[in-house]
Every structure is written in C-alpha cells, then in structure tokens.
Amino acid sequence: MSSHGDAETEKRPLLKNNTAERCWSKIIDVDEAKDQILFALPMILTNVAYYFIPLVSVMFAGHLGELELAGSNLANSWAAVSGFALMVGLSGALETLCGQGYGAKQYMMLGIYLQASCIITIIFAIAVSVLWWYSDIVLTLLHQDPQISKAAGLYLKYLIPGLLAYGFLQNILRFLQTQSVIVPLVVCSLLPLLLHIGIAYALVHWTALAYKGAPLAASISLWISVLMLGLYVLKAKKFKDTWKGFRSESLGHIFSNLKIALPSAAMVCLEYWAFEILVLLAGLMPNSEVTTSLIAMCVNTEAIAYMVAYGLSAAASTRVSNELGAGNPGRAKRAMTVTLKLTILLALCVVLALSFGHNLWASSFSDSPVIINAYATMTPFLVASIVCDFIQGILSGVARGCGWQHMAMFINLATYYLIGMPIAALLGFQFKLYAKGLWIGLICGLAIQTIGLLLLTKFTKWTRIESSPYSSQKPVEVLV
C-alpha cells in the first residue's frame, strides 16, 4: 500500500506541471516565447551598452565645468538627432534583406547586402560629418547660446570618427541579429563600454586634450567594438556561407538597398525628432526651466523604457523576416502574436514600477521638490505613452521584417506631424496645459500610430520581397 501511495505522490507534481503547461499554452506559445525572451535579453544589453558609450563621454566632459556640461549635452543631443538615429535607420534595410535572405537559405547574399549597406553608410557619414564640422554655426543659427554652440561644435568635431564606426556597428549588428547570433554582440558591446570608461578618464584627466578627450574616447571605443565584431565575422567558421569576402556584386545592390534604407531611416528619424520637438516647445513656455526639465525627464524615461522593448522588437523583426524568407507567413504571424503578448506583459511590469516608484526615479534626475511633484502629476500620461510606445515598437519591428518601411514611414509622418505635434502645441499653448498638453499630444500621435501599424499588419499581404538576381533560387511570392 505504501509503495502504491508513494507512486501516486510522485505523479501528482507531474500532473500539476502538465496542467500548468496546458494552461499557459492556451495563452501563449511557450516554446516561441522562450526563444524570443532568450533572443531579446542579449539585444537589450547590447543596445544599453551602445547607448551608454557616448553618454559616459558626456558625463566625463560635464564634470569639467558648467560650459563643458552644457556643450557636451547639446552636442550629444545634436549627434543623436542628426547622425546616430540616421545610422540606426539606414541599417534597418538589413533587417529585411538579410532576415528574409537567411530564411530563404540564400546565405551568400547576406554578405553582399552587408557590403552594400556599408557603402551607403560611408556616403551618408561623409554628408553628416560636413554638417557636424560646421555645427557651431548651425546651432547658433538655431538660436542656441553662442558660447555653448561653440563648445558643442568642438565636441562634435572629435566625435566625427565615431559616426562612421557607429554606422558600421549597426550594419554588422543587423547582419548577426538576422542569423540569431546574439551572444557575441553582448561581449563586443559590454567590453568596449568597460574599456571606454578607462579610455575616457585617461584622455580627459591625464592628457592635454581634456574636454576634447571625451568625444575622442567615444570614437575610439566605438571603433574597438567595430574591430571586435569585424574580426569575429571574418574568423568564425559559422559565417563561411554568409560571408564570402568582399565582392563587386555589392555595388549592384546599392540602389535596391537604398529603396528600403531611406524609408527605414525616415521611420526612425521622424519618431525621434518628434520627441526632440517636444523639448524645444517646452523651452518656449512660461517657467520654461521647469517645463523643459520635466519634458526632458519624461523623454529620457521613455527612451530608457523603450530599450527594454527594443530587444523584443529585434526578436519580432528577425523571426518575421526569417519565416517570410522561408515561405512560412503563417508562422511569421504567430511569432508576431507571441511578441505582442510578451510586450504587453513587459509594459505592465514597467508601468507598475513607474507608478509606485516615480518619486524615487524623479529624484535621480533632480533634487527640486517642485520638479519631483510635477513629475508625479505627469506619471499617468507617461504610463499611457509607454504602453503605446512598446506596442508600436514591436509593430515597427514587424514592418522592418516584412519590408514595409515605406508604408510605416507615411504612418509616422501623418501621426506625429499632422496629428500629434499640432495637438501638443494646441493643448500646451492655447489651452495652457503646458507640459501635460505637450505629452497628451504625443500620446495621441503614438496611439494613432499604433492603430495605423496594426491595420497595416492586418490588411497588407505578407509577402517575401523580390529575390536577388544573383541568387540560385528563383523568387517565390508567398501570399496569405
């Protein structure tokens, strides 16, 4: 009897586990969710590391004095708006091309697409470098303080080498991401970040460069990361099919790559610029110091929160593009559904943390009770924008995976600049809601953008993009 009872006892936990698994499987595809979470976590760490490399340089420069603090912050914002966001956007073409090419087993094409994208990066980096070289004049024309503009211009001149490195970095990152090679990305981002702290300290405090050493350190650290990832691609045997060395065929793919890269860059830049416009509008309001600080805090909070969603956005883009390339649109849609469910859970966690810890979070930005109390009143609006931003981030990843950048670009243009920003200006200035009015306008833009992207995924045919003429496989159109 006792042995029979023991056997029953041993079986009960198994029955409970099976029941739990069945319950979860009704809610979400557990295996797909596990794969996406394991993909997303390294991508989050990588994105955070690359975000902090230029930010650490600003921190070192800022400790040299008030002018250096203002100049480096202005330079960093201008660099993000005019250069870094553009490089991220241009690399988005590889999420479509390499992702679908890998799914279709057209492995040789991945290296060719990478080379074509790097050529495009060089062209745009040269153009932006000219802008950065004369940025002190440009910023002065934009009614920034002349002294701060001069300091920012000096900072940007030493950051120019880092711009090209950042562009190459984003291209190699997408090349690896679309092949689900992600752990090396963590190593090749965190290690340069750690080295960067030492390099920045040495150049700022131990050499005559001082202020100029901070941006130069960022440039050096970004190139270290590029060299690490580049050597990994060249030496690792796993890329013997996808990297066949430098090939002249890549020149023939520059135009086709540009057709996706330019709308992809517009997608990213239009969204990024909308947040910066809010900060500029805040500066035109009464009590502008408090309003600007408040909006800047909200923008930074939104950006940091979005880094968490970015990992799942990359997972959605990769899974969708790989499955479409393999001719499995049904699986691509299922992958998107799983990502959206994970995103809602993740957004709820972030929202709860912000709701209960907003005072603690605000105190990390400012010691002013006025700003901390004002931030508390903004928290409900910030919560709404973060939820919308998380969902649209995933849908934007799906759009990149499917090659819908041109349509998503028009959605972003309409929702932010024809709806969101006008409402923000109207509520902020005309109705005197100030910071709340600006953020409500942003929420309107984000909400309608999310609806637009949902309709795009619902009513657009999920097709594989046209195959390359160099591919041994003939193009296959997959319709749902």
C-alpha positions as CSV (number, residue, x, y, z in Angstrom):
1,M,0.0,0.0,0.0
2,S,2.8,2.4,1.0
3,S,4.7,1.9,-2.2
4,H,1.5,2.5,-4.2
5,G,0.8,5.7,-2.2
6,D,4.4,6.9,-2.9
7,A,3.9,6.3,-6.6
8,E,0.8,8.4,-6.6
9,T,2.5,11.2,-4.7
10,E,5.3,11.2,-7.2
11,K,2.9,11.5,-10.1
12,R,0.9,14.5,-8.7
13,P,3.5,17.2,-9.3
14,L,3.9,16.0,-12.9
15,L,0.1,16.2,-13.3
16,K,0.2,19.8,-11.9
17,N,3.1,20.7,-14.2
18,N,1.3,19.3,-17.2
19,T,-1.9,21.2,-16.3
20,A,0.1,24.4,-15.9
21,E,1.8,24.0,-19.2
22,R,-1.5,23.3,-20.9
23,C,-3.0,26.5,-19.3
24,W,0.0,28.6,-20.5
25,S,-0.1,27.1,-24.0
26,K,-3.7,28.3,-24.4
27,I,-2.5,31.8,-23.6
28,I,0.8,31.9,-25.4
29,D,3.1,29.6,-27.5
30,V,5.5,28.7,-24.7
31,D,8.4,27.5,-26.9
32,E,8.2,30.5,-29.2
33,A,8.0,32.8,-26.1
34,K,11.1,31.2,-24.5
35,D,13.1,31.6,-27.8
36,Q,12.1,35.2,-28.1
37,I,13.0,36.0,-24.5
38,L,16.4,34.4,-24.9
39,F,16.9,36.4,-28.0
40,A,15.6,39.7,-26.5
41,L,17.7,39.8,-23.3
42,P,21.1,39.9,-25.1
43,M,19.8,42.5,-27.5
44,I,18.6,44.7,-24.6
45,L,22.1,44.5,-23.0
46,T,23.8,45.3,-26.3
47,N,21.5,48.3,-27.0
48,V,22.1,49.7,-23.5
49,A,25.8,49.3,-23.8
50,Y,26.0,51.2,-27.1
51,Y,23.7,53.9,-25.7
52,F,26.0,54.5,-22.7
53,I,29.3,54.8,-24.7
54,P,28.6,58.3,-25.9
55,L,26.7,59.1,-22.7
56,V,29.7,58.2,-20.5
57,S,31.8,60.7,-22.5
58,V,29.2,63.4,-21.8
59,M,29.5,62.6,-18.0
60,F,33.3,63.0,-18.1
61,A,33.1,66.2,-20.1
62,G,30.3,67.6,-17.8
63,H,32.5,67.3,-14.7
64,L,35.0,69.8,-16.2
65,G,32.6,72.8,-15.8
66,E,29.2,74.3,-16.5
67,L,30.1,75.3,-20.1
68,E,31.5,71.9,-20.8
69,L,28.4,70.2,-19.3
70,A,26.1,72.4,-21.5
71,G,28.2,72.0,-24.6
72,S,28.6,68.2,-24.4
73,N,24.9,67.7,-23.7
74,L,23.9,69.9,-26.6
75,A,26.4,68.1,-28.8
76,N,25.2,64.7,-27.7
77,S,21.6,65.6,-28.5
78,W,22.5,67.1,-31.8
79,A,24.6,64.0,-32.7
80,A,21.7,61.7,-31.8
81,V,19.2,63.8,-33.9
82,S,21.3,64.4,-36.9
83,G,23.6,61.3,-37.1
84,F,23.2,58.3,-34.8
85,A,19.4,58.0,-35.4
86,L,20.1,58.2,-39.2
87,M,22.7,55.4,-39.0
88,V,20.3,53.2,-37.0
89,G,17.6,53.8,-39.5
90,L,19.7,53.1,-42.6
91,S,20.8,49.7,-41.2
92,G,17.1,48.8,-40.9
93,A,17.2,47.7,-44.6
94,L,19.4,44.7,-43.5
95,E,16.7,43.5,-41.1
96,T,14.5,43.0,-44.2
97,L,17.1,41.8,-46.7
98,C,19.4,39.7,-44.5
99,G,16.5,38.4,-42.5
100,Q,14.5,37.1,-45.4
101,G,17.6,36.0,-47.3
102,Y,18.7,33.9,-44.3
103,G,15.2,32.4,-44.1
104,A,15.3,31.6,-47.8
105,K,18.7,30.0,-47.4
106,Q,20.3,32.5,-49.8
107,Y,23.2,32.7,-47.5
108,M,25.8,34.2,-49.8
109,M,23.5,37.3,-50.3
110,L,23.8,38.3,-46.7
111,G,27.5,39.3,-47.0
112,I,26.7,41.2,-50.3
113,Y,23.8,43.1,-48.6
114,L,26.1,43.9,-45.7
115,Q,28.8,45.4,-48.0
116,A,26.2,47.4,-50.0
117,S,24.8,48.8,-46.7
118,C,28.3,49.8,-45.5
119,I,28.9,51.7,-48.8
120,I,25.7,53.6,-48.2
121,T,26.8,54.3,-44.6
122,I,30.1,55.8,-45.8
123,I,28.3,58.1,-48.2
124,F,25.8,59.4,-45.5
125,A,28.5,59.6,-42.9
126,I,30.6,61.9,-45.1
127,A,27.5,64.2,-45.6
128,V,26.7,64.3,-41.9
129,S,30.4,64.9,-41.0
130,V,30.3,68.1,-43.0
131,L,27.2,69.2,-41.0
132,W,28.9,68.3,-37.7
133,W,32.1,70.2,-38.7
134,Y,30.1,73.4,-39.1
135,S,27.6,72.6,-36.3
136,D,28.7,75.5,-34.1
137,I,27.4,77.9,-36.9
138,V,24.2,75.7,-37.4
139,L,23.4,75.7,-33.7
140,T,23.9,79.4,-33.4
141,L,21.5,79.9,-36.3
142,L,19.0,77.8,-34.4
143,H,19.2,80.4,-31.6
144,Q,21.3,78.4,-29.2
145,D,23.7,80.3,-26.9
146,P,26.9,81.2,-29.0
147,Q,29.3,80.0,-26.3
148,I,27.5,76.7,-25.8
149,S,27.2,76.2,-29.6
150,K,31.0,76.7,-29.9
151,A,31.7,74.2,-27.2
152,A,29.2,71.7,-28.8
153,G,30.8,72.3,-32.2
154,L,34.3,71.5,-30.8
155,Y,32.9,68.3,-29.2
156,L,31.3,67.1,-32.4
157,K,34.5,67.5,-34.4
158,Y,36.2,64.9,-32.3
159,L,33.1,62.7,-32.5
160,I,33.1,62.6,-36.3
161,P,35.3,59.4,-36.5
162,G,32.8,57.7,-34.1
163,L,29.9,58.4,-36.5
164,L,31.3,56.1,-39.2
165,A,32.1,53.5,-36.6
166,Y,28.6,53.7,-35.3
167,G,27.2,53.2,-38.8
168,F,29.3,50.1,-39.4
169,L,28.5,48.8,-36.0
170,Q,24.7,49.0,-36.7
171,N,25.2,47.2,-40.0
172,I,27.2,44.3,-38.5
173,L,24.8,44.1,-35.6
174,R,21.8,43.6,-38.1
175,F,23.9,41.1,-40.1
176,L,24.4,39.0,-36.9
177,Q,21.0,39.6,-35.5
178,T,19.2,38.2,-38.5
179,Q,21.2,35.0,-38.2
180,S,20.2,34.8,-34.5
181,V,23.9,35.2,-33.5
182,I,23.5,37.4,-30.4
183,V,25.7,36.4,-27.5
184,P,28.9,37.8,-29.2
185,L,27.0,41.1,-29.5
186,V,26.9,41.3,-25.7
187,V,30.6,40.6,-25.4
188,C,31.5,43.1,-28.1
189,S,29.4,45.9,-26.6
190,L,29.9,45.5,-22.8
191,L,33.7,45.0,-23.1
192,P,34.2,48.2,-25.2
193,L,31.9,50.0,-22.7
194,L,34.2,49.0,-19.8
195,L,37.3,49.9,-21.7
196,H,35.6,53.2,-22.6
197,I,35.4,54.3,-19.0
198,G,39.2,53.9,-18.7
199,I,40.0,55.5,-22.0
200,A,37.7,58.5,-21.3
201,Y,39.2,59.0,-17.9
202,A,42.7,58.8,-19.2
203,L,42.2,61.2,-22.1
204,V,40.2,63.7,-20.1
205,H,42.3,63.8,-17.0
206,W,45.8,62.6,-18.0
207,T,46.3,64.3,-21.3
208,A,46.2,67.9,-22.6
209,L,43.1,67.0,-24.6
210,A,40.8,67.5,-21.6
211,Y,37.3,68.4,-22.9
212,K,38.3,67.2,-26.4
213,G,39.3,63.8,-25.0
214,A,35.7,62.9,-24.1
215,P,34.3,62.7,-27.6
216,L,37.6,61.2,-28.9
217,A,37.3,58.4,-26.3
218,A,33.8,57.6,-27.6
219,S,35.1,57.5,-31.2
220,I,38.0,55.1,-30.1
221,S,35.6,52.8,-28.1
222,L,33.1,52.6,-31.0
223,W,36.0,51.6,-33.4
224,I,37.2,49.0,-30.9
225,S,33.7,47.5,-31.0
226,V,33.6,47.5,-34.8
227,L,37.0,45.8,-35.0
228,M,36.0,43.1,-32.5
229,L,32.8,42.3,-34.4
230,G,34.5,42.6,-37.7
231,L,37.3,40.1,-36.7
232,Y,34.6,37.8,-35.3
233,V,32.8,37.7,-38.7
234,L,36.0,37.2,-40.6
235,K,37.4,34.4,-38.4
236,A,34.3,32.5,-37.2
237,K,33.6,29.4,-39.2
238,K,29.8,29.7,-38.8
239,F,29.9,32.6,-41.3
240,K,31.6,30.6,-44.1
241,D,28.3,30.6,-46.1
242,T,27.1,34.1,-45.3
243,W,30.5,36.0,-45.6
244,K,32.4,35.2,-48.8
245,G,34.7,38.2,-48.6
246,F,34.5,41.5,-50.4
247,R,32.6,41.1,-53.7
248,S,32.0,43.5,-56.6
249,E,28.3,42.3,-56.8
250,S,27.6,44.5,-53.8
251,L,27.8,47.6,-56.0
252,G,24.8,46.4,-58.0
253,H,22.7,46.2,-54.8
254,I,23.3,49.8,-53.5
255,F,20.2,51.2,-55.2
256,S,17.9,48.3,-54.2
257,N,19.2,48.6,-50.7
258,L,18.6,52.4,-50.7
259,K,15.0,51.9,-51.6
260,I,14.5,50.2,-48.3
261,A,17.2,52.0,-46.3
262,L,15.9,55.6,-46.9
263,P,12.2,54.9,-45.7
264,S,13.7,52.9,-42.8
265,A,15.8,55.9,-41.8
266,A,12.8,58.2,-42.2
267,M,10.8,55.9,-39.9
268,V,13.4,56.2,-37.1
269,C,14.2,59.9,-37.6
270,L,10.6,61.1,-37.8
271,E,9.8,59.4,-34.5
272,Y,13.0,60.5,-32.8
273,W,12.6,64.1,-34.0
274,A,9.0,64.3,-32.6
275,F,10.4,63.8,-29.0
276,E,13.0,66.4,-29.5
277,I,10.4,68.9,-30.8
278,L,8.6,68.5,-27.5
279,V,11.7,69.6,-25.6
280,L,12.0,72.6,-27.9
281,L,8.4,73.6,-27.5
282,A,8.8,73.2,-23.7
283,G,11.5,75.9,-23.9
284,L,9.1,78.4,-25.4
285,M,6.6,78.1,-22.4
286,P,6.3,80.3,-19.3
287,N,8.5,79.0,-16.5
288,S,10.5,77.2,-19.2
289,E,13.2,75.9,-16.9
290,V,10.8,73.7,-15.0
291,T,8.8,72.7,-18.1
292,T,11.9,71.9,-20.2
293,S,13.4,69.8,-17.3
294,L,10.1,68.0,-16.9
295,I,9.7,67.1,-20.6
296,A,13.4,66.2,-20.8
297,M,12.9,63.8,-17.9
298,C,9.9,62.3,-19.5
299,V,11.7,61.9,-22.8
300,N,14.6,60.2,-21.1
301,T,12.3,57.9,-19.1
302,E,10.5,56.9,-22.3
303,A,13.9,56.3,-24.1
304,I,15.2,54.1,-21.3
305,A,12.0,52.1,-21.1
306,Y,12.0,51.6,-24.9
307,M,15.4,50.0,-24.6
308,V,13.7,47.1,-22.8
309,A,11.1,46.8,-25.6
310,Y,13.9,47.1,-28.3
311,G,15.0,43.5,-27.6
312,L,11.6,42.1,-28.4
313,S,11.3,44.4,-31.4
314,A,14.5,42.9,-32.8
315,A,13.2,39.4,-32.0
316,A,9.9,40.2,-33.9
317,S,11.8,41.6,-36.9
318,T,14.2,38.6,-37.0
319,R,11.5,35.9,-36.6
320,V,9.1,37.5,-39.1
321,S,11.8,38.1,-41.7
322,N,13.2,34.6,-41.3
323,E,9.8,32.9,-41.6
324,L,8.8,35.0,-44.6
325,G,12.0,34.2,-46.3
326,A,11.4,30.5,-45.7
327,G,7.9,30.8,-47.1
328,N,6.0,30.5,-43.8
329,P,3.8,33.6,-43.5
330,G,1.6,31.8,-41.0
331,R,4.5,31.1,-38.6
332,A,5.6,34.7,-39.1
333,K,2.1,36.0,-37.9
334,R,2.2,33.6,-35.0
335,A,5.6,34.9,-34.0
336,M,4.3,38.4,-34.1
337,T,1.3,37.5,-31.9
338,V,3.6,35.9,-29.3
339,T,5.8,39.0,-29.3
340,L,2.9,41.3,-28.7
341,K,1.7,39.3,-25.8
342,L,5.1,39.3,-24.2
343,T,5.3,43.1,-24.8
344,I,2.0,43.7,-23.0
345,L,3.3,41.8,-20.0
346,L,6.6,43.6,-20.1
347,A,4.9,47.0,-20.4
348,L,2.7,46.2,-17.4
349,C,5.9,45.5,-15.4
350,V,7.5,48.8,-16.4
351,V,4.2,50.7,-15.8
352,L,3.8,49.2,-12.3
353,A,7.4,50.0,-11.4
354,L,7.0,53.6,-12.6
355,S,3.6,54.0,-10.9
356,F,4.9,53.0,-7.5
357,G,8.5,54.4,-7.8
358,H,8.1,57.6,-9.7
359,N,9.3,59.8,-6.9
360,L,12.4,57.7,-6.4
361,W,13.1,57.8,-10.2
362,A,12.5,61.5,-10.4
363,S,14.9,62.2,-7.6
364,S,17.7,60.6,-9.6
365,F,17.2,63.4,-12.1
366,S,16.6,66.4,-9.8
367,D,16.6,67.3,-6.1
368,S,13.9,70.0,-6.6
369,P,10.6,69.2,-4.8
370,V,8.8,71.3,-7.5
371,I,10.1,69.1,-10.3
372,I,9.6,65.9,-8.4
373,N,5.9,66.8,-7.6
374,A,5.4,67.9,-11.2
375,Y,6.8,64.6,-12.5
376,A,4.3,62.8,-10.2
377,T,1.4,64.5,-12.0
378,M,2.9,63.5,-15.3
379,T,3.2,59.8,-14.4
380,P,-0.3,58.7,-15.6
381,F,0.4,60.3,-19.0
382,L,3.9,58.8,-19.2
383,V,2.4,55.4,-18.4
384,A,-0.1,55.7,-21.3
385,S,2.7,56.7,-23.7
386,I,5.0,53.9,-22.7
387,V,2.3,51.3,-23.3
388,C,1.6,52.7,-26.8
389,D,5.3,53.0,-27.5
390,F,6.0,49.4,-26.5
391,I,3.3,48.1,-28.8
392,Q,4.2,50.3,-31.8
393,G,7.9,49.3,-31.3
394,I,7.0,45.7,-31.9
395,L,4.8,46.5,-34.9
396,S,7.6,48.7,-36.3
397,G,9.9,45.6,-36.0
398,V,7.4,43.5,-37.9
399,A,7.2,46.2,-40.6
400,R,11.0,46.1,-40.9
401,G,10.9,42.3,-41.1
402,C,8.3,42.4,-43.8
403,G,9.9,45.2,-45.8
404,W,7.0,47.7,-45.2
405,Q,9.3,50.6,-44.3
406,H,7.8,52.9,-47.0
407,M,4.3,52.5,-45.6
408,A,5.3,52.8,-42.0
409,M,7.2,56.0,-42.9
410,F,4.0,57.6,-44.1
411,I,2.1,56.4,-41.0
412,N,4.8,58.0,-38.8
413,L,4.8,61.2,-40.8
414,A,1.0,61.6,-40.6
415,T,0.5,60.5,-36.9
416,Y,3.3,62.6,-35.4
417,Y,3.4,65.7,-37.6
418,L,-0.2,66.0,-38.8
419,I,-1.9,64.8,-35.5
420,G,0.5,64.5,-32.5
421,M,2.6,67.7,-32.7
422,P,-0.3,70.1,-33.7
423,I,-2.4,68.7,-30.8
424,A,0.6,69.1,-28.5
425,A,1.0,72.7,-29.5
426,L,-2.7,73.5,-29.2
427,L,-3.1,71.9,-25.8
428,G,0.2,73.2,-24.5
429,F,-0.1,76.8,-25.6
430,Q,-3.7,77.6,-26.5
431,F,-5.4,75.6,-23.6
432,K,-2.5,76.4,-21.3
433,L,-2.0,72.8,-20.2
434,Y,1.8,73.3,-20.7
435,A,3.8,70.1,-20.1
436,K,0.7,67.9,-19.8
437,G,-0.7,69.3,-23.0
438,L,2.5,68.5,-24.9
439,W,2.6,65.0,-23.6
440,I,-1.2,64.4,-24.4
441,G,-0.4,65.4,-27.9
442,L,2.4,62.9,-28.1
443,I,0.1,60.2,-26.7
444,C,-2.5,61.0,-29.4
445,G,0.3,60.6,-32.0
446,L,1.6,57.3,-30.5
447,A,-1.9,55.8,-30.2
448,I,-2.9,56.6,-33.8
449,Q,0.5,55.4,-35.0
450,T,-0.1,52.1,-33.1
451,I,-3.6,51.7,-34.7
452,G,-2.1,52.5,-38.1
453,L,0.6,49.9,-37.8
454,L,-2.0,47.3,-36.5
455,L,-4.1,48.0,-39.6
456,L,-1.0,47.7,-41.8
457,T,-0.2,44.2,-40.4
458,K,-3.9,43.2,-40.6
459,F,-4.7,44.2,-44.2
460,T,-1.3,44.1,-46.0
461,K,-0.3,40.9,-47.8
462,W,2.6,39.2,-46.0
463,T,5.0,38.5,-48.9
464,R,8.6,37.8,-49.3
465,I,10.5,40.6,-51.0
466,E,11.8,40.0,-54.6
467,S,14.8,37.7,-54.5
468,S,18.2,38.8,-55.8
469,P,19.2,38.2,-59.4
470,Y,22.4,36.6,-58.1
471,S,20.6,34.0,-56.1
472,S,20.5,30.5,-57.3
473,Q,16.8,30.3,-56.2
474,K,14.0,31.8,-58.2
475,P,11.8,34.3,-56.5
476,V,8.9,32.9,-54.7
477,E,5.9,35.1,-53.7
478,V,4.1,33.9,-50.6
479,L,0.6,35.2,-50.1
480,V,-1.8,34.7,-47.2
